[in-house]
Amino acid sequence: MSADLINKSIVKLESFIQSTRDSGYKGTSSAIAELIDNSLEADAKTVQILVEHEDFSKEDNINIRVIDDGHGMTKNELTLALQFGGSTRFGSRSGMGRYGMGLPNSSVSQAKRLDVMTWRKSQQYLWSHLDVDEISRGEQIDIPIVEPRKSLLIDRPIDINQGTHIWWRNCDRLSAKSVKILIKQLHKDIGRIYRRILNENIAISINGQNVLGYDPLFQMKGLNKKGAKTYGKELVFEIMSKNIKNKGPHKVSVRFVELPVEKWHTLTNQEKKKFNITKRAGISILRNKREIDYGWYFFGNKRKENYDDWWRCELNFEPDLDEEFGVTHNKQGINPSKYIKDILSPDLERIALDLSKRVRDRFKNLNLNSVKPASILKVNIRDKIYPSPTLISDYGDRNSSAKGHIGIDGIKFNLGYKNIFSPEVFQYIKSDDSLDININIDHPFYKFLLHPLVNIKINSRFSFANYLELLIISLARAETHTFDETEKSYLDRYRNKWGDFFTAYVL
């Protein structure tokens, strides 16, 4: 091939558009969030999201529309909005956007066809589009000429005098193929991203249902549980920026909360997962009140552990600090600089260590110093009438001296509830003066039988749950009379099988 025939364009359209489709959006929710950002930039007070089918016989043939009541766009603004990097707000720090990539990037990451309709109070409708297949074939090199239209391509679902209508067609890269699952995902994700903004007279709806805020700090009313308490005072940092136009200082605010350990620790693993209590340790990063990331940032050398699920942190910074926080162009995450880490990490690490210790101590107190249930009070009184078992394992064999025997005053019993990653209904630990029994709160025995009976009283002291506790305690107590490891091993296997059969029959 002659060198003269080689395409010398600085951008090879086919490769460019396909690469752009893999532009790093975490999912459909994040891509739609870019459109919502644009709507808010246009002073919209209402944003409607419609998830729909062209062909209802095919579940995976989904189209998405986003309609707002913002101030709309002029002919030139629409042309620039469809260009990659062509925004009139490029470099702006006053709002949500900055780079001018949001509309085209987010759209082609999810759909092959993007139609944009916009109008102002003149009621003159403007329309243009981008088409991935046309661009790949070299048929769409320039933005199509924007021509005024007498009406929209499709009916607008809201009666507004001005606004913009985004239409994603031929969606082939959505996070979910089911409309039901996608809508549920959008409600939760968008509710979280814009939780602060939804409280400021901004309404976002999905197929006619208003989006409620979702607060990972469990303090705001919405889709989440509510019950966390603020820990300490809000931290405020005044930080200089590399922004040439406005070096600052600029404010960074940080707040911590504690989850109600005493109230929520008895939730099952399934419930904790449902409410996003477990495996969500970290800090929520907000840029101008809009969440852009969630992760383990600014805690120095502190290692993340299970106790860290029981506290949360939220950081909000001003857009002039974008460079220091390393904000990606699509607002999908941060890569903070050493400069900002050195400023924030010492204080945040110290508080994180304090909170982790507080949670650890609270769980310890729950297990060791909680008020004894009526069942434990009864067995601690009555158990001394039975002969003391002989313990082996760490205390020698059954023929050894008296150190292997429990005293004549009986055993001190303790009963706790915790997650046990095992099919067993309960586990116990025996020592020379105590028997510590833990009931597995993740087992169906607890979830479907014991826990529902807690508040059903038989008399002033005992509930049905107390009698079930006595059943578990008596089983554990009987096992302490095991004389050798063979018997103990058999009982361990028996307890596992018992738990398995109960689970199978219940579920």
NORPE-V79852 format. One line per field, one symbol per residue. phi: phi as a letter, one per 40 degrees, with the letter a starting at -180 (. if undefined). burial: 1 if it has 24 or more other ideal C-beta (glycine too) atoms within 12 Angstrom, else 0. A space follows every 50 residues. Layout:
phi = ???
burial = ???
This chain:
phi = .cccccccdcbcdccccccccbcgccicdcccdcccdcccccgcbbbbbb babcbccbcccbbbbbbbbccgbcdcccccccccgcccbdgcbcbccacg bccccccccbbcbbbbbaabccgccbaaabbdcccccgcbcbcddcbcbc accbcccbcbcaibbcbcbfcbbccbccddccccccdcccccdbdccccb gbbbbbfgbccccbbccfbccicccbicbcbgcccbbbbcbccccachcb cbbbbbbbccdccbccccdccccdcfccfbcibcbbbfgbcbaaacbgbf ccccbccccbababbbbcdcbdcccgcccbfbibbcccdccccccdcccd cccccccccdcccccccbbccccdccdccccccccccccccbfcbgccbc ccccbccccgcccbbbbacbcacccababbbcaabcbbcccccddccbbc cccdccccacbbbdcccccccccccccccccccacccccccdcccccdcc ccccccc
burial = 00000000000010011001101011111111111111111101011111 11000000000111111111111010111111110111100010111111 11111111111111111111000111111111101000010011010000 01000101010111111111101111001001111111111111111100 01111110001111111111011110110010001010101000000001 01111111111001111110010011110111111111111111011110 01000011111111111111111111111111010100011011101110 11101101100110010000001111001100100001111100000000 00001100011111111111001111110101011111111111111011 10000000000000111111111111101111000000001000100010 0110000
